[in-house]
Structures are given as C-alpha cells and as structure tokens.
Amino acid sequence: KIFWRTVRGMVPHKTHRGANALDRLTSYEGVPPPYDKKKRMVVPSCMRVTCLKTRRRFCVLGRLSTEVGWKYEPVIKTLEARRKVKSAIWYKKEVVKKKCRTKAAATAKIPQ
C-alpha cells in the first residue's frame, strides 16, 4: 500500500491516462506464488550502486513500513532466509554440473 501510494504521487492519477496506468500497477508483499518459482535476475542498470551517487541518501521500504506499523517483517525475513539456503544449494549443484560438462567436453573425442 505504501509503495502504491508513492507511485500514485508520481503519476497524474486524476487524468484518464494516469488512472489507467494505476489500474495496471500491481504490488505485492514479498514474492507471490506464480513468481516465487521463477529464476530471479539482477538488472545492473537498476542497482542502487550504479544509479545513485555515493553522497545521496536512500531508504528501504521494508524498514519504513516496519517503523510505521507493518507487522510482517519477521515473516519476510524467515522466507528470505529459506530462499537463500535453497539458492545456495542450487548454485552448488550448478557449479558441479558445469565442471562435469567442461571435463566431458575436454575428454570427448569428436570424429571429424
């Protein structure tokens, strides 16, 4: 809700075009079920390190929400910790697969 209100402040929501834009906007707490199984990607051009200058101040929406009264921060932290554990296991498997592939490609004899 906080994010939605922030975006509403940036969009001309009283015009027909702005109202349609807000209707198309959906926001969630955490990662909703259809997207939690998909691979997450990092967009470097959108990272805080590349966008903001070092002297700029910034805030995190989760911290602001918790200070105002949002009570689901511990739940999100627990889910995020589980996700990181699963991600680490998946990454280790991928590294092993990659090593096996490169070893197999190096030892394979391809007839010409």
DSSP file with accessible surface (Angstrom, degrees, kcal/mol):
  #  RESIDUE AA STRUCTURE BP1 BP2  ACC     N-H-->O    O-->H-N    N-H-->O    O-->H-N    TCO  KAPPA ALPHA  PHI   PSI    X-CA   Y-CA   Z-CA
    1    1 A K     >        0   0  169      0, 0.0     4,-2.4     0, 0.0     5,-0.2   0.000 360.0 360.0 360.0 -40.5    0.0    0.0    0.0
    2    2 A I  H  >  +     0   0   67      2,-0.2     4,-2.1     1,-0.2     5,-0.1   0.933 360.0  46.5 -64.0 -44.1    2.8    2.4    0.8
    3    3 A F  H  > S+     0   0   97      2,-0.2     4,-2.6     1,-0.2     5,-0.2   0.928 111.5  52.0 -63.6 -42.4    4.5    1.7   -2.5
    4    4 A W  H  > S+     0   0   72      1,-0.2     4,-2.5     2,-0.2    -2,-0.2   0.918 110.3  48.1 -61.4 -42.7    1.2    2.1   -4.4
    5    5 A R  H  X S+     0   0  135     -4,-2.4     4,-1.6     2,-0.2    -1,-0.2   0.871 110.0  52.9 -66.9 -35.3    0.6    5.5   -2.7
    6    6 A T  H  X S+     0   0   67     -4,-2.1     4,-0.7     2,-0.2    -2,-0.2   0.939 111.2  45.4 -64.6 -45.4    4.1    6.6   -3.5
    7    7 A V  H >X S+     0   0   30     -4,-2.6     4,-1.1     1,-0.2     3,-1.1   0.903 108.1  57.9 -65.0 -39.0    3.7    5.7   -7.2
    8    8 A R  H 3<>S+     0   0   76     -4,-2.5     5,-0.6     1,-0.3     3,-0.4   0.874 102.4  55.1 -59.2 -34.4    0.3    7.4   -7.2
    9    9 A G  H 3<5S+     0   0   66     -4,-1.6    -1,-0.3     1,-0.2    -2,-0.2   0.743 109.8  46.6 -69.1 -22.2    2.0   10.6   -6.1
   10   10 A M  H <<5S+     0   0  146     -3,-1.1    -1,-0.2    -4,-0.7    -2,-0.2   0.602 105.6  68.7 -93.6 -13.8    4.3   10.4   -9.1
   11   11 A V  T  <5S-     0   0   35     -4,-1.1     2,-2.5    -3,-0.4     3,-0.1  -0.835  90.0-115.2-108.5 143.3    1.6    9.6  -11.7
   12   12 A P  T > 5 +     0   0   65      0, 0.0     3,-1.7     0, 0.0     6,-0.5  -0.442  45.6 172.0 -72.9  76.8   -1.1   12.1  -12.8
   13   13 A H  T 3 < +     0   0   63     -2,-2.5    -4,-0.1    -5,-0.6     9,-0.0   0.617  64.6  65.5 -70.8 -11.3   -3.8    9.8  -11.3
   14   14 A K  T 3  S+     0   0  188     -3,-0.1    -1,-0.3     4,-0.1     2,-0.2   0.607  90.1  78.3 -87.0  -9.9   -6.6   12.3  -11.8
   15   15 A T  S <> S-     0   0   69     -3,-1.7     4,-2.4     1,-0.1     5,-0.2  -0.547  91.4-114.8 -91.6 163.8   -6.4   12.0  -15.6
   16   16 A H  H  > S+     0   0  148      1,-0.2     4,-2.2     2,-0.2     5,-0.2   0.923 116.8  49.3 -63.5 -42.5   -7.8    9.1  -17.6
   17   17 A R  H  > S+     0   0  189      1,-0.2     4,-2.1     2,-0.2    -1,-0.2   0.914 112.4  47.2 -64.4 -43.1   -4.3    8.0  -18.7
   18   18 A G  H  > S+     0   0    3     -6,-0.5     4,-2.3     2,-0.2    -5,-0.2   0.896 110.4  52.2 -66.2 -38.9   -2.9    8.1  -15.2
   19   19 A A  H  X S+     0   0   35     -4,-2.4     4,-1.9    -7,-0.3    -1,-0.2   0.913 109.7  49.5 -64.6 -39.2   -5.9    6.2  -13.8
   20   20 A N  H  X S+     0   0   58     -4,-2.2     4,-1.4     2,-0.2    -2,-0.2   0.892 109.1  52.7 -65.4 -38.7   -5.4    3.5  -16.4
   21   21 A A  H  X S+     0   0   34     -4,-2.1     4,-0.8     1,-0.2     3,-0.2   0.920 109.7  48.1 -63.0 -42.5   -1.7    3.3  -15.5
   22   22 A L  H  < S+     0   0   15     -4,-2.3     3,-0.5     1,-0.2    -1,-0.2   0.848 106.7  57.2 -67.7 -32.0   -2.5    2.9  -11.8
   23   23 A D  H  < S+     0   0  126     -4,-1.9    -1,-0.2     1,-0.2    -2,-0.2   0.845 106.4  50.0 -65.4 -31.8   -5.1    0.2  -12.7
   24   24 A R  H  < S+     0   0  180     -4,-1.4     2,-0.4    -3,-0.2    -1,-0.2   0.655  91.9  97.0 -80.8 -13.9   -2.3   -1.8  -14.5
   25   25 A L     <  -     0   0   51     -4,-0.8     2,-0.4    -3,-0.5   -21,-0.0  -0.598  50.8-179.3 -79.9 128.9    0.0   -1.5  -11.4
   26   26 A T        -     0   0   95     -2,-0.4     2,-0.3     2,-0.0    -3,-0.0  -0.994   2.3-174.2-126.0 138.3    0.1   -4.5   -9.1
   27   27 A S        -     0   0   50     -2,-0.4     2,-0.3     2,-0.0    -2,-0.0  -0.972   2.8-167.9-132.5 147.1    2.2   -4.6   -5.9
   28   28 A Y        -     0   0  128     -2,-0.3     2,-0.7     2,-0.2    -2,-0.0  -0.894  28.0-117.6-130.1 158.7    2.8   -7.5   -3.5
   29   29 A E  S    S-     0   0  119     -2,-0.3     2,-0.1     2,-0.0    -2,-0.0  -0.888  89.6 -23.5 -93.5 116.7    4.3   -8.1   -0.1
   30   30 A G  S    S-     0   0   43     -2,-0.7    -2,-0.2     2,-0.0    46,-0.0  -0.424 114.3 -36.5  77.9-157.3    7.1  -10.5   -0.7
   31   31 A V        -     0   0   66     -2,-0.1     5,-0.1     5,-0.0    -2,-0.0  -0.910  65.6-133.6-106.8 118.7    7.2  -12.7   -3.8
   32   32 A P    >>  -     0   0   20      0, 0.0     3,-1.3     0, 0.0     4,-1.3  -0.257  29.2 -96.6 -71.6 161.2    3.8  -14.0   -4.8
   33   33 A P  H 3> S+     0   0  100      0, 0.0     4,-0.6     0, 0.0     3,-0.4   0.806 117.7  52.4 -51.4 -42.0    3.2  -17.7   -5.7
   34   34 A P  H 34 S+     0   0   84      0, 0.0     3,-0.2     0, 0.0     4,-0.1   0.854 118.2  38.5 -68.2 -22.9    3.4  -17.6   -9.5
   35   35 A Y  H X4 S+     0   0  117     -3,-1.3     3,-0.7     1,-0.2    -4,-0.0   0.586  95.1  79.1-101.8 -10.2    6.8  -15.8   -9.4
   36   36 A D  H 3< S+     0   0   64     -4,-1.3    -1,-0.2    -3,-0.4     4,-0.1   0.760  95.3  49.3 -73.3 -19.0    8.5  -17.5   -6.4
   37   37 A K  T 3< S+     0   0  172     -4,-0.6    -1,-0.2    -3,-0.2     2,-0.2   0.569  94.5  93.6 -92.1 -10.2    9.4  -20.5   -8.5
   38   38 A K  S <  S-     0   0  133     -3,-0.7     2,-0.2    -4,-0.1    -3,-0.0  -0.491  87.5 -96.7 -85.9 155.5   10.9  -18.4  -11.4
   39   39 A K        -     0   0  159     -2,-0.2     2,-0.3     1,-0.1    -1,-0.1  -0.484  37.4-132.7 -71.2 132.8   14.6  -17.6  -11.6
   40   40 A R        -     0   0  107     -2,-0.2     2,-0.3    -4,-0.1    -1,-0.1  -0.659  21.5-160.8 -87.4 144.5   15.4  -14.1  -10.2
   41   41 A M        -     0   0  157     -2,-0.3     2,-0.5     2,-0.0     0, 0.0  -0.909  13.3-132.5-125.6 150.8   17.6  -11.9  -12.3
   42   42 A V        -     0   0  110     -2,-0.3     3,-0.1     5,-0.0     5,-0.0  -0.888  10.5-154.0-102.4 130.5   19.6   -8.8  -11.4
   43   43 A V    >   -     0   0   80     -2,-0.5     3,-1.8     1,-0.2     4,-0.4  -0.886   6.0-162.0-103.3 104.2   19.3   -5.8  -13.7
   44   44 A P  G >  S+     0   0   87      0, 0.0     3,-1.3     0, 0.0     6,-0.3   0.844  85.9  59.8 -59.9 -32.9   22.6   -3.9  -13.3
   45   45 A S  G 3  S+     0   0   88      1,-0.3    -2,-0.0    -3,-0.1    -3,-0.0   0.692 106.6  49.1 -70.6 -13.5   21.3   -0.6  -14.6
   46   46 A C  G <  S+     0   0   94     -3,-1.8    -1,-0.3     4,-0.0     2,-0.1   0.415  83.8 116.7-103.4   1.0   18.7   -0.5  -11.8
   47   47 A M  S <> S-     0   0   84     -3,-1.3     4,-2.2    -4,-0.4     3,-0.3  -0.388  70.8-126.6 -73.6 148.4   21.1   -1.3   -8.9
   48   48 A R  H  > S+     0   0  134      1,-0.2     4,-2.3     2,-0.2    -1,-0.1   0.867 108.3  58.9 -60.9 -35.9   21.5    1.4   -6.2
   49   49 A V  H  4 S+     0   0  119      1,-0.2    -1,-0.2     2,-0.2     5,-0.1   0.890 113.8  36.0 -63.2 -38.7   25.3    1.3   -6.7
   50   50 A T  H  4 S+     0   0   89     -3,-0.3    -1,-0.2    -6,-0.3    -2,-0.2   0.773 122.7  43.0 -87.7 -25.4   25.1    2.2  -10.3
   51   51 A C  H  < S+     0   0   78     -4,-2.2     2,-0.3     2,-0.1    -2,-0.2   0.889 105.8  59.2 -87.8 -44.4   22.1    4.6  -10.1
   52   52 A L  S  < S-     0   0   69     -4,-2.3     2,-0.1    -5,-0.3     6,-0.0  -0.649  78.6-123.1 -94.0 145.4   22.8    6.7   -7.0
   53   53 A K    >   -     0   0  116     -2,-0.3     3,-1.5     1,-0.1    -2,-0.1  -0.465  33.3-110.6 -74.8 156.9   25.8    8.9   -6.3
   54   54 A T  T 3  S+     0   0  149      1,-0.3    -1,-0.1    -2,-0.1    -2,-0.0   0.800 115.5  53.4 -65.4 -27.0   27.6    7.9   -3.1
   55   55 A R  T 3  S+     0   0  179      2,-0.1    -1,-0.3     0, 0.0     2,-0.1   0.571  86.1 106.8 -85.2  -6.6   26.5   11.1   -1.2
   56   56 A R    <   -     0   0  141     -3,-1.5     2,-0.2     1,-0.1    -4,-0.1  -0.455  67.3-130.1 -74.5 144.1   22.8   10.5   -1.9
   57   57 A R        +     0   0  237     -2,-0.1     2,-0.3     2,-0.0    -4,-0.1  -0.626  29.7 177.7 -90.1 151.7   20.6    9.4    0.9
   58   58 A F        -     0   0  111     -2,-0.2     2,-0.3    -6,-0.0   -10,-0.0  -0.947  14.3-152.6-146.6 164.3   18.2    6.5    0.4
   59   59 A C        -     0   0   77     -2,-0.3     2,-0.5     4,-0.0     3,-0.1  -0.954  16.8-126.1-137.8 160.5   15.7    4.4    2.4
   60   60 A V     >  -     0   0   77     -2,-0.3     4,-2.1     1,-0.1     3,-0.3  -0.915  14.8-139.8-109.8 131.0   14.4    0.9    2.2
   61   61 A L  H  > S+     0   0   71     -2,-0.5     4,-2.7     1,-0.2     5,-0.2   0.863 100.4  56.7 -60.8 -36.7   10.6    0.4    2.0
   62   62 A G  H  > S+     0   0   27      2,-0.2     4,-2.2     1,-0.2    -1,-0.2   0.916 108.0  47.0 -62.8 -40.9   10.6   -2.5    4.4
   63   63 A R  H  > S+     0   0  114     -3,-0.3     4,-2.2     2,-0.2    -1,-0.2   0.935 113.2  48.4 -67.2 -44.3   12.3   -0.5    7.2
   64   64 A L  H  X S+     0   0   61     -4,-2.1     4,-1.6     1,-0.2    -2,-0.2   0.924 111.7  50.1 -60.9 -43.6    9.9    2.4    6.7
   65   65 A S  H  X>S+     0   0   14     -4,-2.7     5,-3.1     1,-0.2     4,-1.4   0.898 109.4  50.9 -62.9 -41.2    6.9    0.1    6.7
   66   66 A T  H  <5S+     0   0   45     -4,-2.2     3,-0.3     3,-0.2    -1,-0.2   0.904 108.5  52.0 -64.4 -40.1    8.1   -1.6    9.9
   67   67 A E  H  <5S+     0   0  129     -4,-2.2    -1,-0.2     1,-0.2    -2,-0.2   0.838 110.7  48.8 -65.5 -29.6    8.5    1.8   11.6
   68   68 A V  H  <5S-     0   0  119     -4,-1.6    -1,-0.2    -5,-0.2    -2,-0.2   0.715 134.1 -81.8 -85.0 -20.0    5.0    2.8   10.7
   69   69 A G  T  <5S+     0   0   58     -4,-1.4     2,-0.3    -3,-0.3    -3,-0.2   0.485  72.4 149.8 134.4   4.8    3.4   -0.4   11.9
   70   70 A W      < -     0   0   60     -5,-3.1     3,-0.3    -6,-0.1    -1,-0.2  -0.518  26.0-166.3 -67.5 129.5    3.8   -3.2    9.3
   71   71 A K        +     0   0  155     -2,-0.3     4,-0.2     1,-0.2    -1,-0.1   0.265  65.0  79.2-108.3  13.9    4.0   -6.4   11.2
   72   72 A Y     >  +     0   0  106      1,-0.2     4,-2.2     2,-0.1     5,-0.2   0.279  55.3 105.0-107.4  12.6    5.2   -8.9    8.6
   73   73 A E  H  > S+     0   0   61     -3,-0.3     4,-2.6     1,-0.2     5,-0.2   0.929  81.3  50.5 -60.3 -43.8    8.9   -8.1    8.6
   74   74 A P  H  > S+     0   0   82      0, 0.0     4,-2.3     0, 0.0    -1,-0.2   0.899 110.0  51.3 -62.4 -36.0    9.9  -11.3   10.6
   75   75 A V  H  > S+     0   0   76      2,-0.2     4,-2.5     1,-0.2     5,-0.2   0.944 111.3  46.7 -64.2 -46.8    7.9  -13.5    8.2
   76   76 A I  H  X S+     0   0   51     -4,-2.2     4,-2.6     1,-0.2     5,-0.2   0.898 111.1  52.5 -63.7 -39.4    9.6  -12.0    5.2
   77   77 A K  H  X S+     0   0  128     -4,-2.6     4,-2.3    -5,-0.2    -1,-0.2   0.919 110.0  48.7 -63.2 -41.1   13.0  -12.4    6.8
   78   78 A T  H  X S+     0   0   74     -4,-2.3     4,-2.2    -5,-0.2    -2,-0.2   0.939 113.3  46.5 -63.4 -46.7   12.3  -16.1    7.5
   79   79 A L  H  X S+     0   0   85     -4,-2.5     4,-2.3     1,-0.2    -2,-0.2   0.891 112.1  51.0 -63.8 -38.9   11.1  -16.7    4.0
   80   80 A E  H  X S+     0   0   70     -4,-2.6     4,-2.3     2,-0.2    -1,-0.2   0.894 108.2  52.2 -67.0 -38.2   14.1  -14.8    2.5
   81   81 A A  H  X S+     0   0   54     -4,-2.3     4,-2.0     2,-0.2    -2,-0.2   0.930 110.6  48.1 -63.4 -42.2   16.5  -16.9    4.7
   82   82 A R  H  X S+     0   0  155     -4,-2.2     4,-2.4     1,-0.2    -2,-0.2   0.914 110.5  51.8 -62.3 -42.7   14.9  -20.1    3.4
   83   83 A R  H  X S+     0   0   68     -4,-2.3     4,-2.7     1,-0.2    -2,-0.2   0.912 108.2  51.5 -62.1 -39.8   15.2  -18.9   -0.2
   84   84 A K  H  X S+     0   0  123     -4,-2.3     4,-2.2     2,-0.2    -1,-0.2   0.893 108.9  50.5 -66.6 -37.9   18.9  -18.1    0.3
   85   85 A V  H  X S+     0   0   89     -4,-2.0     4,-2.1     2,-0.2    -1,-0.2   0.949 112.9  45.8 -64.2 -46.6   19.5  -21.6    1.6
   86   86 A K  H  X S+     0   0  141     -4,-2.4     4,-2.5     1,-0.2    -2,-0.2   0.905 112.1  52.0 -62.1 -39.6   17.8  -23.2   -1.4
   87   87 A S  H  X S+     0   0   54     -4,-2.7     4,-2.6     1,-0.2    -1,-0.2   0.892 107.7  51.4 -65.3 -39.3   19.6  -20.9   -3.8
   88   88 A A  H  X S+     0   0   49     -4,-2.2     4,-2.3     2,-0.2    -1,-0.2   0.920 110.8  48.4 -64.3 -42.1   23.0  -21.8   -2.3
   89   89 A I  H  X S+     0   0   90     -4,-2.1     4,-2.0     2,-0.2    -2,-0.2   0.937 112.3  48.8 -62.7 -45.0   22.2  -25.5   -2.7
   90   90 A W  H  X S+     0   0  124     -4,-2.5     4,-2.2     1,-0.2    -2,-0.2   0.920 110.5  51.3 -61.2 -41.6   21.1  -24.9   -6.3
   91   91 A Y  H  X S+     0   0  149     -4,-2.6     4,-2.4     1,-0.2    -1,-0.2   0.905 107.4  52.1 -65.8 -40.3   24.2  -22.9   -7.1
   92   92 A K  H  X S+     0   0  148     -4,-2.3     4,-2.1     1,-0.2    -1,-0.2   0.918 110.0  49.5 -61.9 -41.3   26.5  -25.6   -5.7
   93   93 A K  H  X S+     0   0  129     -4,-2.0     4,-2.5     1,-0.2    -1,-0.2   0.908 109.8  51.5 -62.8 -41.1   24.8  -28.2   -8.0
   94   94 A E  H  X S+     0   0   54     -4,-2.2     4,-2.5     2,-0.2    -2,-0.2   0.891 108.1  51.7 -64.2 -38.1   25.1  -25.9  -11.0
   95   95 A V  H  X S+     0   0   48     -4,-2.4     4,-2.3     2,-0.2    -1,-0.2   0.930 110.5  48.3 -64.4 -42.8   28.9  -25.5  -10.3
   96   96 A V  H  X S+     0   0   90     -4,-2.1     4,-2.4     1,-0.2    -2,-0.2   0.925 111.7  50.0 -63.2 -43.7   29.3  -29.3  -10.1
   97   97 A K  H  X S+     0   0  105     -4,-2.5     4,-2.5     1,-0.2    -2,-0.2   0.916 110.0  50.5 -60.4 -42.7   27.3  -29.7  -13.4
   98   98 A K  H  X S+     0   0  139     -4,-2.5     4,-2.5     1,-0.2     5,-0.2   0.912 110.0  49.9 -64.0 -41.6   29.4  -27.1  -15.1
   99   99 A K  H  X S+     0   0  141     -4,-2.3     4,-2.4     1,-0.2    -1,-0.2   0.920 111.4  49.1 -62.2 -42.8   32.7  -28.8  -14.0
  100  100 A C  H  X S+     0   0   78     -4,-2.4     4,-2.7     2,-0.2    -2,-0.2   0.909 111.3  50.0 -63.3 -41.5   31.4  -32.1  -15.3
  101  101 A R  H  X S+     0   0  148     -4,-2.5     4,-2.6     2,-0.2    -2,-0.2   0.929 112.0  46.0 -63.2 -46.1   30.4  -30.6  -18.6
  102  102 A T  H  X S+     0   0   84     -4,-2.5     4,-2.0     2,-0.2    -1,-0.2   0.903 114.0  49.2 -66.5 -37.1   33.8  -28.9  -19.2
  103  103 A K  H  X S+     0   0  154     -4,-2.4     4,-2.1    -5,-0.2    -2,-0.2   0.924 112.8  47.4 -66.3 -42.3   35.6  -32.1  -18.2
  104  104 A A  H  X S+     0   0   54     -4,-2.7     4,-1.5     1,-0.2    -2,-0.2   0.902 111.8  50.3 -66.1 -39.2   33.5  -34.2  -20.5
  105  105 A A  H  < S+     0   0   73     -4,-2.6    -1,-0.2     1,-0.2    -2,-0.2   0.875 111.1  49.3 -67.2 -34.0   34.0  -31.8  -23.4
  106  106 A A  H  < S+     0   0   86     -4,-2.0    -1,-0.2     1,-0.2    -2,-0.2   0.873 117.2  39.6 -72.4 -36.8   37.7  -31.8  -22.8
  107  107 A T  H  < S+     0   0   99     -4,-2.1    -1,-0.2    -5,-0.1    -2,-0.2   0.611  92.0 106.3 -89.4 -12.3   38.0  -35.6  -22.8
  108  108 A A     <  -     0   0   57     -4,-1.5     2,-0.7    -5,-0.2    -3,-0.0  -0.437  61.9-144.3 -71.1 138.8   35.5  -36.3  -25.6
  109  109 A K        -     0   0  198     -2,-0.1    -1,-0.1     2,-0.0    -2,-0.1  -0.920  13.6-161.6-104.8 112.1   36.9  -37.4  -28.9
  110  110 A I        -     0   0  134     -2,-0.7     2,-0.2     1,-0.0    -2,-0.0  -0.827  15.4-132.8 -96.9 119.4   34.8  -35.9  -31.7
  111  111 A P              0   0  122      0, 0.0    -2,-0.0     0, 0.0    -1,-0.0  -0.487 360.0 360.0 -72.0 139.7   35.3  -37.7  -35.0
  112  112 A Q              0   0  233     -2,-0.2     0, 0.0     0, 0.0     0, 0.0  -0.795 360.0 360.0-116.0 360.0   35.9  -35.3  -38.0
